[in-house]
Amino acid sequence: MPQAMATEIERQCETIEACYEFTLSYAARGLPADDGGDAGRQLRENLTRAVAAMRGLEHSYAEAVQLGQLAPAEKFEAFFPVLQRDAEGAIASAELVLAQPAIGSQLVDNLNASIHLRALLADLFLVTEILDARRTHAAADGVAGSR
């Protein structure tokens, strides 16, 4: 699978994972609320970017599968609704947090512990691992075929 095929899904995954890493550090600070300082602003920006990235995951994954002609197609396609469902749960959780006038470390810690967010992160690790393995395999086949 050529490098460009997975770019969008990889960008989305990186955005979501970066947000999760930031929320872990935010939760560890023990802040009672995001009082309008840099940490609170960064938290809200990270969560907003992550939500935007979550919104197109199913489409980006389907596109990567199609462009990469990944087979068996029905196995990949069966995962589309799983990814969509987990993304929807994570979006709802993140948007609920974003809707709060004050976001403290404890609230963010609870978001991080949310099964919805954890399920989505596990999905992303699975998807990126598969795409990376397929890309590596295709590159190895290309090298072997050029000899």
C-alpha distance (Angstrom), angle and dihedral (degrees) to the residues before:
residue distance angle dihedral
M1 . . .
P2 3.81 . .
Q3 3.80 118.0 .
A4 3.82 95.0 -114.1
M5 3.81 93.6 58.9
A6 3.77 95.7 70.6
T7 3.80 97.5 37.4
E8 3.81 98.1 103.8
I9 3.80 96.2 46.1
E10 3.80 90.0 44.9
R11 3.80 91.4 50.5
Q12 3.77 90.6 51.1
C13 3.80 92.0 47.7
E14 3.80 91.7 49.4
T15 3.82 91.2 50.4
I16 3.80 92.4 50.7
E17 3.80 93.8 44.4
A18 3.83 91.8 48.0
C19 3.80 89.3 52.6
Y20 3.78 91.2 50.3
E21 3.80 91.1 50.9
F22 3.80 90.1 49.8
T23 3.80 92.3 48.8
L24 3.79 90.2 51.6
S25 3.80 90.4 56.0
Y26 3.82 91.5 43.2
A27 3.80 91.8 52.2
A28 3.81 90.7 50.5
R29 3.83 91.7 57.5
G30 3.79 94.3 72.9
L31 3.79 93.9 -136.2
P32 3.81 115.6 170.5
A33 3.84 91.5 -148.1
D34 3.78 144.0 -14.8
D35 3.77 95.3 -97.2
G36 3.79 95.2 -170.0
G37 3.79 93.2 -83.8
D38 3.78 127.5 130.6
A39 3.80 94.7 -86.0
G40 3.80 92.6 53.7
R41 3.79 92.8 45.3
Q42 3.81 90.8 49.1
L43 3.80 91.0 47.7
R44 3.79 92.7 53.0
E45 3.83 91.9 44.8
N46 3.81 92.0 49.7
L47 3.80 92.9 47.8
T48 3.80 91.7 47.2
R49 3.83 91.9 50.8
A50 3.80 90.9 46.6
V51 3.81 92.3 51.4
A52 3.81 90.0 50.9
A53 3.82 90.2 50.0
M54 3.81 91.7 48.7
R55 3.80 92.3 54.3
G56 3.79 95.5 70.6
L57 3.79 102.3 34.8
E58 3.79 98.5 109.1
H59 3.81 91.9 49.2
S60 3.81 93.7 46.7
Y61 3.79 92.2 48.0
A62 3.82 91.8 48.1
E63 3.80 89.1 49.8
A64 3.82 92.2 50.4
V65 3.81 90.3 49.4
Q66 3.80 92.1 48.7
L67 3.80 96.5 44.3
G68 3.79 91.4 45.4
Q69 3.80 90.8 47.0
L70 3.78 87.5 -134.1
A71 3.77 115.9 -170.7
P72 2.89 146.2 -115.5
A73 3.79 81.9 39.0
E74 3.81 94.9 -169.7
K75 3.83 91.1 60.0
F76 3.79 91.6 52.7
E77 3.81 92.2 43.5
A78 3.82 91.1 51.7
F79 3.81 87.8 61.9
F80 3.84 94.6 54.9
P81 3.83 95.3 82.5
V82 3.82 91.1 44.5
L83 3.79 90.8 54.9
Q84 3.82 90.9 45.2
R85 3.82 93.5 49.4
D86 3.80 93.4 48.1
A87 3.81 91.3 46.3
E88 3.81 90.9 51.2
G89 3.81 91.3 52.3
A90 3.80 92.2 48.0
I91 3.82 91.4 47.0
A92 3.80 91.6 51.4
S93 3.81 90.8 49.4
A94 3.80 94.3 47.7
E95 3.80 93.1 45.3
L96 3.80 90.4 50.2
V97 3.80 89.0 55.3
L98 3.81 92.1 45.3
A99 3.81 90.1 52.6
Q100 3.80 91.5 62.5
P101 3.80 116.9 100.8
A102 3.81 90.2 -138.9
I103 3.78 126.1 29.6
G104 3.77 115.8 -163.5
S105 3.77 129.9 -173.3
Q106 3.81 92.6 -102.1
L107 3.80 91.8 56.6
V108 3.80 90.6 49.4
D109 3.80 90.4 47.4
N110 3.81 88.2 54.7
L111 3.81 90.4 49.4
N112 3.79 89.8 51.2
A113 3.80 89.7 51.6
S114 3.80 92.3 48.9
I115 3.79 112.7 123.5
H116 3.80 88.0 -140.3
L117 3.78 93.6 60.5
R118 3.80 93.5 40.4
A119 3.81 91.6 50.8
L120 3.79 90.7 51.7
L121 3.80 92.1 48.0
A122 3.81 90.2 51.0
D123 3.82 88.9 49.8
L124 3.80 90.4 51.8
F125 3.79 93.1 49.3
L126 3.81 89.0 50.6
V127 3.81 93.9 47.3
T128 3.80 95.9 46.4
E129 3.80 91.9 46.1
I130 3.80 91.1 52.3
L131 3.81 93.4 46.2
D132 3.81 91.5 47.3
A133 3.80 91.6 49.2
R134 3.79 91.9 48.2
R135 3.80 91.3 48.6
T136 3.81 91.5 49.6
H137 3.79 91.0 47.8
A138 3.82 92.3 48.9
A139 3.82 91.0 48.5
A140 3.79 90.8 50.2
D141 3.81 90.4 49.6
G142 3.81 89.4 49.9
V143 3.80 92.0 52.3
A144 3.80 92.3 45.9
G145 3.81 91.0 47.5
S146 3.79 92.9 52.1
R147 3.79 94.4 58.2
